[in-house]
């Protein structure tokens, strides 16, 4: 069985953002929504100082937390490894966004386009993706047709290598062996790390993020937990309740007279929890955007003073 993976050679990345633009043009993502990220890092001192770019994206985890929490089965892991989404089945609850330890999922709640009042040709596809989760899928549909992911095709530095990591004769398998690429444990992503770069600058292994405890646990009184080690604090309690109620609860049997609550009520409670989780995520996204807008406005005001 094939298993798709990607190598990101940070020695060859020039920070041109071609991968970001190619992906955005292909999938017409909304303003501010990028499936790929180019993160500038600096290390070393004096004449040994270096600047590089750490590329991040959906890590296509071996055991993706986002799949476990999805109440409708809208997101799943394919046989070849890519984690994909059925937009028609997604109800926009935001549970997967909360669960992703790499913050690689997006939930678009505002009907915004690059140019106010008009939809650019490359945005026509995303105009139908409102209140649904979205992310990188390794261009799964393209790959099934024998093509490469868009980010790989348009990378001028050829720092992205995609293929079947289970095939020892594949280009990516040979590349990993020849360049000593490092796998982020629990994911389908490998990195070729520049000399002198600290490994801590790379994404952490999946188990380290998922298994890490929160900095401040939820109290018995029900106070919200602080930011987790994965970097998210968006309604974790609501998401847990949504997942547990939706996936584990079963209707009470007709002969069970002591349950005190029937299956229909459990379903209602579970659905309510999902809605609350989604509302919390949507509010968080909106607050972040408003905060960013205020900061930009303040900067502009200072510049005109």
JOMO-V692904 format. One record per pair of residues at least 12 apart in sequence whose C-alpha atoms are under 6 Angstrom apart, sorted by the first residue. I is the first residue (numbers start at 1). J is the second residue. Records with the same first field share a line. If there is no record, write none. Layout:
BEGIN
I=J ; J
END
This chain:
BEGIN
2=80 ; 164 ; 166
3=80 ; 81 ; 164 ; 165 ; 166
4=80 ; 81 ; 163 ; 164
5=162 ; 163 ; 165 ; 188 ; 189
6=161 ; 162 ; 189
7=160 ; 161 ; 190 ; 191
8=159 ; 160 ; 191
9=159 ; 191 ; 192
10=192 ; 193
11=194
12=157 ; 159
13=159
18=155
19=151 ; 155
20=36
22=151
23=150
25=122
28=122 ; 123 ; 125 ; 126
29=126
31=114
35=135 ; 136
36=57
37=55 ; 56
38=55
39=53 ; 54
40=52 ; 53
41=53
57=104
58=104 ; 136
59=187 ; 188 ; 189
60=82 ; 83 ; 187 ; 188
61=186 ; 187
62=186 ; 187
65=99
66=96 ; 99 ; 100
69=243
74=86 ; 89 ; 90
83=137
84=137
90=132
92=131 ; 132
93=274 ; 275 ; 278
94=278 ; 281
95=239
101=230
105=134 ; 135
106=133 ; 134
107=132 ; 133
108=130 ; 131
109=130 ; 131
184=205
185=205
186=206
209=230
214=228 ; 229
234=281
235=277 ; 280
238=273 ; 277
239=277
242=270 ; 273 ; 274
245=270
246=270
251=263
END
